[in-house]
């Protein structure tokens, strides 16, 4: 999955709890392995169509995580527990996995598929409205960690 403005690609590693981030213009090897917020299988990942440094991940434990790489490349901004999409019952803490995500064109909503049910969640302004400096901050974060060379 590409974010063309920055030349950054991200994809889930099916069958484990990581997503890989890389920039083919700089390297053919992944720059970063992002661990699932829940250590459950990562099922899908989708870039925000409006915000250049935000993407969402779907987990097999029924939660979503929202990441802002301009803020942190270590953990999601939604916290370590993620956002629960559904619970099987009020007495159970287990959920069906989220297996597919799709942002609305304006980035104000995200659809999450859990088995045979589709949920549509509204997004806060923080997740759909960029400040304008995200691309610079994202690249600065990657360079400060030594993931990109300074001259690139």
C-alpha positions in Angstrom: 0.0 0.0 0.0 1.6 3.3 -1.2 1.6 6.8 0.1 2.7 8.3 -3.1 3.5 11.8 -1.9 6.3 10.5 0.3 7.2 7.4 -1.7 6.5 5.2 1.3 5.0 1.8 1.2 3.5 -0.2 4.0 2.1 -3.7 4.1 1.0 -6.2 6.7 2.9 -9.4 7.1 0.1 -11.9 6.8 0.4 -14.5 9.5 2.2 -12.4 12.1 1.9 -9.3 14.2 4.1 -6.9 12.1 3.7 -4.4 9.3 6.7 -3.4 7.2 7.4 0.2 6.1 9.8 0.9 3.3 10.7 3.6 0.7 11.7 1.9 -2.6 13.3 5.1 -3.8 15.9 4.8 -0.9 16.2 1.1 -0.3 14.7 -2.3 -1.3 14.8 -3.4 2.3 12.2 -2.5 4.9 13.1 0.6 6.9 11.0 -0.3 9.9 9.0 -3.2 11.3 5.9 -2.0 13.1 4.6 -4.3 15.8 0.9 -4.8 16.2 -0.5 -2.8 19.1 -2.0 -6.1 20.4 0.6 -8.7 19.4 -2.2 -10.4 17.5 -2.1 -11.1 13.8 -2.1 -7.9 11.7 -4.9 -8.4 9.1 -4.9 -5.1 7.1 -3.3 -1.7 7.0 -4.5 1.4 5.2 -3.1 4.9 4.7 -5.3 7.8 5.4 -6.3 9.4 2.1 -6.0 12.9 3.5 -3.3 12.8 6.2 0.2 12.0 4.9 1.5 10.4 8.1 -1.5 8.5 9.4 -2.5 5.0 8.8 -4.7 2.4 10.5 -4.0 -1.2 11.2 -6.6 -4.0 11.8 -5.9 -6.8 14.2 -7.2 -10.3 14.6 -8.3 -9.5 18.2 -11.0 -7.1 16.9 -9.2 -3.8 17.4 -7.9 -1.0 15.3 -4.8 1.0 15.9 -4.1 4.5 14.4 -0.5 5.5 13.8 0.9 9.0 13.1 4.5 8.6 11.9 5.0 12.3 12.2 4.4 11.9 16.0 5.9 8.5 16.8 7.2 5.5 14.9 7.2 3.4 18.1 3.6 3.2 19.1 0.1 4.0 17.8 -1.5 7.3 18.8 -4.6 5.2 19.7 -2.7 3.6 22.6 -1.5 0.1 23.3 -5.0 -1.4 23.6 -6.3 -0.1 20.3 -9.9 0.8 19.5 -12.3 -2.1 20.0 -14.6 -2.4 17.0 -17.0 -5.0 18.5 -17.3 -7.3 21.4 -19.1 -10.7 21.1 -21.0 -10.1 24.3 -21.0 -7.7 27.3 -19.5 -10.5 29.5 -16.7 -11.4 27.1 -13.6 -9.5 26.4 -13.0 -11.3 23.1 -13.9 -10.1 19.7 -14.0 -11.2 16.1 -11.0 -10.1 14.2 -11.1 -7.1 11.9 -10.1 -8.4 8.5 -10.5 -5.4 6.2 -10.3 -1.6 6.4 -11.3 1.2 4.0 -11.1 4.9 4.6 -13.8 7.3 3.1 -12.4 9.5 0.4 -12.4 12.5 2.8 -10.7 10.6 5.6 -13.5 11.4 8.1 -14.7 7.8 8.4 -13.2 4.3 8.2 -15.1 1.1 7.5 -14.0 -2.0 9.4 -15.2 -5.5 8.4 -15.5 -8.1 11.1 -16.6 -11.4 9.6 -20.1 -10.7 8.1 -20.5 -7.3 9.7 -19.4 -3.9 8.5 -18.8 -1.1 11.0 -18.3 2.6 10.0 -16.4 4.7 12.6 -16.2 8.5 12.6 -12.7 10.0 12.9 -11.6 12.9 15.1 -10.3 15.9 13.3 -6.8 14.9 14.5 -7.0 11.9 12.2 -8.3 13.5 9.0 -7.0 17.1 9.0 -3.3 17.5 8.5 -1.5 20.5 10.0 0.8 21.0 7.0 4.2 19.9 8.4 3.6 16.1 8.7 5.8 15.1 5.7 8.7 17.1 7.1 8.2 15.7 10.6 7.8 12.1 9.3 11.0 12.3 7.3 12.8 13.9 10.3 11.7 11.0 12.5 13.0 8.4 10.0 16.3 10.3 9.6 16.8 10.8 13.4 16.6 7.1 13.9 19.1 6.4 11.1 16.5 4.8 8.9 17.2 7.3 6.1 20.4 9.1 5.2 20.5 12.8 5.9 21.1 13.8 2.3 18.0 11.9 1.0 
